Amino acid sequence: MVANNTMNRERGLAGVNSYARKLGFDPIRHLVAQSAAPSWLDVCSGEGRALREAAARLPDTSVLTGIDLVGPLTPSTLPPAVEHGHRL
């Protein structure tokens, strides 16, 4: 589980603006090492950018869930493994 407490709605998996930089490890490598069917709960996921990137790199058996208080600012089609919810 990851909580994006800095309100960074565009955070990705790798690079300058990423969970890998902030947490100091590769989330994909960690998830794959833990299970053949990894799951990720991303609290305050914003646009869900990191989850979208993860869906392209993780097995089809993955369950990736993003929850945000506002919801995505830009509606778009989600990969099958990604669930995104919001509360008003």
Protein Blocks (a to p, Z undefined) as FASTA:
>chain_A
ZZdfkopakbcfbdjbdfklmnopafklmmmmmpmbdcdddehklnommmmmmmmmmcfk
bccddddfkbpfbdcdddfklccdddZZ
